[in-house]
Amino acid sequence: MVISNPFEICFLLIVFSLLGIILVGNILRALKLERCRPSLAGAIIGVATGLAIIEALPWIS
């Protein structure tokens, strides 16, 4: 799978940032780490994961 369209790249980054907000944000809230701004931390981790996946897809396929 080759991702060359800018729309696809933006879509993947948005999807992974939303997943990060939901998953990591909820984990940080469950651990009572409200001072870390769970939604922001989740978004940053989600975008980093999305970028890593975008960069790794050409190697995998």
PDB file as gemmi writes it, atoms N, CA and C in Angstrom:
CRYST1    1.000    1.000    1.000  90.00  90.00  90.00 P 1                      
ATOM      1  N   MET A   1       0.845  -1.173   0.000  1.00  0.00           N  
ATOM      2  CA  MET A   1       0.000   0.000   0.000  1.00  0.00           C  
ATOM      3  C   MET A   1       0.890   1.236   0.000  1.00  0.00           C  
ATOM      4  N   VAL A   2       0.763   2.030  -1.011  1.00  0.00           N  
ATOM      5  CA  VAL A   2       1.562   3.235  -1.133  1.00  0.00           C  
ATOM      6  C   VAL A   2       0.681   4.435  -0.816  1.00  0.00           C  
ATOM      7  N   ILE A   3       1.144   5.245   0.109  1.00  0.00           N  
ATOM      8  CA  ILE A   3       0.409   6.451   0.479  1.00  0.00           C  
ATOM      9  C   ILE A   3       1.153   7.635  -0.114  1.00  0.00           C  
ATOM     10  N   SER A   4       0.617   8.167  -1.201  1.00  0.00           N  
ATOM     11  CA  SER A   4       1.280   9.285  -1.859  1.00  0.00           C  
ATOM     12  C   SER A   4       0.391  10.521  -1.917  1.00  0.00           C  
ATOM     13  N   ASN A   5      -0.874  10.351  -1.696  1.00  0.00           N  
ATOM     14  CA  ASN A   5      -1.814  11.452  -1.753  1.00  0.00           C  
ATOM     15  C   ASN A   5      -1.778  12.231  -0.431  1.00  0.00           C  
ATOM     16  N   PRO A   6      -1.673  13.552  -0.482  1.00  0.00           N  
ATOM     17  CA  PRO A   6      -1.650  14.338   0.766  1.00  0.00           C  
ATOM     18  C   PRO A   6      -2.914  14.156   1.614  1.00  0.00           C  
ATOM     19  N   PHE A   7      -4.045  13.907   0.949  1.00  0.00           N  
ATOM     20  CA  PHE A   7      -5.280  13.682   1.693  1.00  0.00           C  
ATOM     21  C   PHE A   7      -5.175  12.423   2.547  1.00  0.00           C  
ATOM     22  N   GLU A   8      -4.587  11.369   1.997  1.00  0.00           N  
ATOM     23  CA  GLU A   8      -4.443  10.124   2.747  1.00  0.00           C  
ATOM     24  C   GLU A   8      -3.528  10.303   3.947  1.00  0.00           C  
ATOM     25  N   ILE A   9      -2.453  11.057   3.767  1.00  0.00           N  
ATOM     26  CA  ILE A   9      -1.523  11.291   4.865  1.00  0.00           C  
ATOM     27  C   ILE A   9      -2.205  12.089   5.975  1.00  0.00           C  
ATOM     28  N   CYS A  10      -2.921  13.139   5.606  1.00  0.00           N  
ATOM     29  CA  CYS A  10      -3.636  13.947   6.609  1.00  0.00           C  
ATOM     30  C   CYS A  10      -4.707  13.121   7.311  1.00  0.00           C  
ATOM     31  N   PHE A  11      -5.419  12.302   6.547  1.00  0.00           N  
ATOM     32  CA  PHE A  11      -6.467  11.473   7.129  1.00  0.00           C  
ATOM     33  C   PHE A  11      -5.895  10.499   8.147  1.00  0.00           C  
ATOM     34  N   LEU A  12      -4.781   9.851   7.804  1.00  0.00           N  
ATOM     35  CA  LEU A  12      -4.159   8.918   8.742  1.00  0.00           C  
ATOM     36  C   LEU A  12      -3.682   9.619  10.001  1.00  0.00           C  
ATOM     37  N   LEU A  13      -3.087  10.795   9.862  1.00  0.00           N  
ATOM     38  CA  LEU A  13      -2.623  11.528  11.039  1.00  0.00           C  
ATOM     39  C   LEU A  13      -3.785  11.949  11.923  1.00  0.00           C  
ATOM     40  N   ILE A  14      -4.887  12.363  11.328  1.00  0.00           N  
ATOM     41  CA  ILE A  14      -6.060  12.761  12.113  1.00  0.00           C  
ATOM     42  C   ILE A  14      -6.642  11.553  12.835  1.00  0.00           C  
ATOM     43  N   VAL A  15      -6.740  10.429  12.134  1.00  0.00           N  
ATOM     44  CA  VAL A  15      -7.295   9.221  12.749  1.00  0.00           C  
ATOM     45  C   VAL A  15      -6.441   8.766  13.931  1.00  0.00           C  
ATOM     46  N   PHE A  16      -5.125   8.746  13.744  1.00  0.00           N  
ATOM     47  CA  PHE A  16      -4.263   8.293  14.830  1.00  0.00           C  
ATOM     48  C   PHE A  16      -4.218   9.295  15.978  1.00  0.00           C  
ATOM     49  N   SER A  17      -4.339  10.581  15.682  1.00  0.00           N  
ATOM     50  CA  SER A  17      -4.367  11.538  16.791  1.00  0.00           C  
ATOM     51  C   SER A  17      -5.660  11.395  17.585  1.00  0.00           C  
ATOM     52  N   LEU A  18      -6.772  11.137  16.914  1.00  0.00           N  
ATOM     53  CA  LEU A  18      -8.030  10.913  17.637  1.00  0.00           C  
ATOM     54  C   LEU A  18      -7.973   9.630  18.460  1.00  0.00           C  
ATOM     55  N   LEU A  19      -7.394   8.578  17.892  1.00  0.00           N  
ATOM     56  CA  LEU A  19      -7.233   7.345  18.667  1.00  0.00           C  
ATOM     57  C   LEU A  19      -6.329   7.572  19.874  1.00  0.00           C  
ATOM     58  N   GLY A  20      -5.289   8.366  19.691  1.00  0.00           N  
ATOM     59  CA  GLY A  20      -4.403   8.677  20.814  1.00  0.00           C  
ATOM     60  C   GLY A  20      -5.110   9.462  21.887  1.00  0.00           C  
ATOM     61  N   ILE A  21      -5.927  10.432  21.474  1.00  0.00           N  
ATOM     62  CA  ILE A  21      -6.682  11.217  22.458  1.00  0.00           C  
ATOM     63  C   ILE A  21      -7.590  10.304  23.262  1.00  0.00           C  
ATOM     64  N   ILE A  22      -8.263   9.400  22.577  1.00  0.00           N  
ATOM     65  CA  ILE A  22      -9.222   8.529  23.261  1.00  0.00           C  
ATOM     66  C   ILE A  22      -8.510   7.506  24.139  1.00  0.00           C  
ATOM     67  N   LEU A  23      -7.578   6.766  23.554  1.00  0.00           N  
ATOM     68  CA  LEU A  23      -6.957   5.662  24.290  1.00  0.00           C  
ATOM     69  C   LEU A  23      -5.970   6.139  25.350  1.00  0.00           C  
ATOM     70  N   VAL A  24      -4.986   6.924  24.951  1.00  0.00           N  
ATOM     71  CA  VAL A  24      -3.968   7.365  25.905  1.00  0.00           C  
ATOM     72  C   VAL A  24      -4.562   8.342  26.908  1.00  0.00           C  
ATOM     73  N   GLY A  25      -5.451   9.204  26.445  1.00  0.00           N  
ATOM     74  CA  GLY A  25      -6.103  10.138  27.365  1.00  0.00           C  
ATOM     75  C   GLY A  25      -6.883   9.435  28.459  1.00  0.00           C  
ATOM     76  N   ASN A  26      -7.604   8.387  28.077  1.00  0.00           N  
ATOM     77  CA  ASN A  26      -8.357   7.633  29.081  1.00  0.00           C  
ATOM     78  C   ASN A  26      -7.446   6.863  30.026  1.00  0.00           C  
ATOM     79  N   ILE A  27      -6.343   6.345  29.508  1.00  0.00           N  
ATOM     80  CA  ILE A  27      -5.397   5.649  30.385  1.00  0.00           C  
ATOM     81  C   ILE A  27      -4.801   6.618  31.402  1.00  0.00           C  
ATOM     82  N   LEU A  28      -4.403   7.807  30.948  1.00  0.00           N  
ATOM     83  CA  LEU A  28      -3.827   8.788  31.875  1.00  0.00           C  
ATOM     84  C   LEU A  28      -4.855   9.272  32.892  1.00  0.00           C  
ATOM     85  N   ARG A  29      -6.107   9.409  32.460  1.00  0.00           N  
ATOM     86  CA  ARG A  29      -7.154   9.807  33.411  1.00  0.00           C  
ATOM     87  C   ARG A  29      -7.414   8.708  34.436  1.00  0.00           C  
ATOM     88  N   ALA A  30      -7.366   7.451  33.978  1.00  0.00           N  
ATOM     89  CA  ALA A  30      -7.586   6.343  34.901  1.00  0.00           C  
ATOM     90  C   ALA A  30      -6.458   6.247  35.928  1.00  0.00           C  
ATOM     91  N   LEU A  31      -5.261   6.653  35.527  1.00  0.00           N  
ATOM     92  CA  LEU A  31      -4.129   6.630  36.453  1.00  0.00           C  
ATOM     93  C   LEU A  31      -4.052   7.897  37.306  1.00  0.00           C  
ATOM     94  N   LYS A  32      -5.051   8.750  37.166  1.00  0.00           N  
ATOM     95  CA  LYS A  32      -5.141  10.002  37.940  1.00  0.00           C  
ATOM     96  C   LYS A  32      -3.965  10.944  37.646  1.00  0.00           C  
ATOM     97  N   LEU A  33      -3.565  11.018  36.386  1.00  0.00           N  
ATOM     98  CA  LEU A  33      -2.482  11.906  35.988  1.00  0.00           C  
ATOM     99  C   LEU A  33      -3.044  13.114  35.238  1.00  0.00           C  
ATOM    100  N   GLU A  34      -3.922  13.847  35.871  1.00  0.00           N  
ATOM    101  CA  GLU A  34      -4.573  14.990  35.238  1.00  0.00           C  
ATOM    102  C   GLU A  34      -3.599  16.134  34.964  1.00  0.00           C  
ATOM    103  N   ARG A  35      -2.503  16.214  35.690  1.00  0.00           N  
ATOM    104  CA  ARG A  35      -1.575  17.327  35.504  1.00  0.00           C  
ATOM    105  C   ARG A  35      -0.803  17.200  34.192  1.00  0.00           C  
ATOM    106  N   CYS A  36      -0.824  16.030  33.565  1.00  0.00           N  
ATOM    107  CA  CYS A  36      -0.095  15.814  32.315  1.00  0.00           C  
ATOM    108  C   CYS A  36      -0.888  16.212  31.082  1.00  0.00           C  
ATOM    109  N   ARG A  37      -2.073  16.760  31.271  1.00  0.00           N  
ATOM    110  CA  ARG A  37      -2.967  17.103  30.159  1.00  0.00           C  
ATOM    111  C   ARG A  37      -3.168  15.879  29.256  1.00  0.00           C  
ATOM    112  N   PRO A  38      -4.022  14.946  29.682  1.00  0.00           N  
ATOM    113  CA  PRO A  38      -4.156  13.653  28.996  1.00  0.00           C  
ATOM    114  C   PRO A  38      -4.534  13.755  27.521  1.00  0.00           C  
ATOM    115  N   SER A  39      -5.396  14.698  27.160  1.00  0.00           N  
ATOM    116  CA  SER A  39      -5.805  14.786  25.763  1.00  0.00           C  
ATOM    117  C   SER A  39      -4.653  15.234  24.880  1.00  0.00           C  
ATOM    118  N   LEU A  40      -3.874  16.201  25.349  1.00  0.00           N  
ATOM    119  CA  LEU A  40      -2.740  16.680  24.573  1.00  0.00           C  
ATOM    120  C   LEU A  40      -1.669  15.605  24.452  1.00  0.00           C  
ATOM    121  N   ALA A  41      -1.384  14.927  25.546  1.00  0.00           N  
ATOM    122  CA  ALA A  41      -0.389  13.851  25.510  1.00  0.00           C  
ATOM    123  C   ALA A  41      -0.855  12.735  24.576  1.00  0.00           C  
ATOM    124  N   GLY A  42      -2.136  12.407  24.618  1.00  0.00           N  
ATOM    125  CA  GLY A  42      -2.669  11.378  23.730  1.00  0.00           C  
ATOM    126  C   GLY A  42      -2.584  11.766  22.271  1.00  0.00           C  
ATOM    127  N   ALA A  43      -2.847  13.030  21.984  1.00  0.00           N  
ATOM    128  CA  ALA A  43      -2.767  13.495  20.601  1.00  0.00           C  
ATOM    129  C   ALA A  43      -1.337  13.447  20.092  1.00  0.00           C  
ATOM    130  N   ILE A  44      -0.391  13.843  20.922  1.00  0.00           N  
ATOM    131  CA  ILE A  44       1.014  13.817  20.508  1.00  0.00           C  
ATOM    132  C   ILE A  44       1.479  12.383  20.262  1.00  0.00           C  
ATOM    133  N   ILE A  45       1.108  11.470  21.146  1.00  0.00           N  
ATOM    134  CA  ILE A  45       1.485  10.063  20.962  1.00  0.00           C  
ATOM    135  C   ILE A  45       0.791   9.482  19.727  1.00  0.00           C  
ATOM    136  N   GLY A  46      -0.455   9.866  19.505  1.00  0.00           N  
ATOM    137  CA  GLY A  46      -1.182   9.386  18.327  1.00  0.00           C  
ATOM    138  C   GLY A  46      -0.567   9.869  17.025  1.00  0.00           C  
ATOM    139  N   VAL A  47      -0.179  11.138  16.967  1.00  0.00           N  
ATOM    140  CA  VAL A  47       0.449  11.669  15.760  1.00  0.00           C  
ATOM    141  C   VAL A  47       1.809  11.017  15.534  1.00  0.00           C  
ATOM    142  N   ALA A  48       2.563  10.813  16.597  1.00  0.00           N  
ATOM    143  CA  ALA A  48       3.863  10.146  16.457  1.00  0.00           C  
ATOM    144  C   ALA A  48       3.686   8.720  15.947  1.00  0.00           C  
ATOM    145  N   THR A  49       2.676   8.023  16.430  1.00  0.00           N  
ATOM    146  CA  THR A  49       2.393   6.675  15.952  1.00  0.00           C  
ATOM    147  C   THR A  49       1.978   6.693  14.488  1.00  0.00           C  
ATOM    148  N   GLY A  50       1.145   7.659  14.129  1.00  0.00           N  
ATOM    149  CA  GLY A  50       0.719   7.782  12.732  1.00  0.00           C  
ATOM    150  C   GLY A  50       1.887   8.045  11.805  1.00  0.00           C  
ATOM    151  N   LEU A  51       2.783   8.940  12.198  1.00  0.00           N  
ATOM    152  CA  LEU A  51       3.963   9.212  11.375  1.00  0.00           C  
ATOM    153  C   LEU A  51       4.845   7.980  11.252  1.00  0.00           C  
ATOM    154  N   ALA A  52       5.003   7.252  12.341  1.00  0.00           N  
ATOM    155  CA  ALA A  52       5.820   6.047  12.294  1.00  0.00           C  
ATOM    156  C   ALA A  52       5.213   5.006  11.361  1.00  0.00           C  
ATOM    157  N   ILE A  53       3.909   4.860  11.388  1.00  0.00           N  
ATOM    158  CA  ILE A  53       3.250   3.889  10.517  1.00  0.00           C  
ATOM    159  C   ILE A  53       3.345   4.317   9.061  1.00  0.00           C  
ATOM    160  N   ILE A  54       3.182   5.613   8.793  1.00  0.00           N  
ATOM    161  CA  ILE A  54       3.301   6.106   7.424  1.00  0.00           C  
ATOM    162  C   ILE A  54       4.710   5.859   6.886  1.00  0.00           C  
ATOM    163  N   GLU A  55       5.704   6.055   7.715  1.00  0.00           N  
ATOM    164  CA  GLU A  55       7.076   5.844   7.272  1.00  0.00           C  
ATOM    165  C   GLU A  55       7.408   4.356   7.139  1.00  0.00           C  
ATOM    166  N   ALA A  56       6.773   3.502   7.928  1.00  0.00           N  
ATOM    167  CA  ALA A  56       7.087   2.077   7.896  1.00  0.00           C  
ATOM    168  C   ALA A  56       6.310   1.309   6.821  1.00  0.00           C  
ATOM    169  N   LEU A  57       5.215   1.845   6.337  1.00  0.00           N  
ATOM    170  CA  LEU A  57       4.410   1.104   5.357  1.00  0.00           C  
ATOM    171  C   LEU A  57       5.172   0.755   4.080  1.00  0.00           C  
ATOM    172  N   PRO A  58       5.977   1.646   3.508  1.00  0.00           N  
ATOM    173  CA  PRO A  58       6.710   1.232   2.301  1.00  0.00           C  
ATOM    174  C   PRO A  58       7.683   0.083   2.566  1.00  0.00           C  
ATOM    175  N   TRP A  59       8.240  -0.011   3.752  1.00  0.00           N  
ATOM    176  CA  TRP A  59       9.163  -1.103   4.076  1.00  0.00           C  
ATOM    177  C   TRP A  59       8.410  -2.420   4.205  1.00  0.00           C  
ATOM    178  N   ILE A  60       7.197  -2.356   4.752  1.00  0.00           N  
ATOM    179  CA  ILE A  60       6.424  -3.577   4.983  1.00  0.00           C  
ATOM    180  C   ILE A  60       5.879  -4.131   3.690  1.00  0.00           C  
ATOM    181  N   SER A  61       5.351  -3.257   2.844  1.00  0.00           N  
ATOM    182  CA  SER A  61       4.700  -3.736   1.615  1.00  0.00           C  
ATOM    183  C   SER A  61       5.606  -3.731   0.418  1.00  0.00           C  
TER     184      SER A  61                                                      
END                                                                             
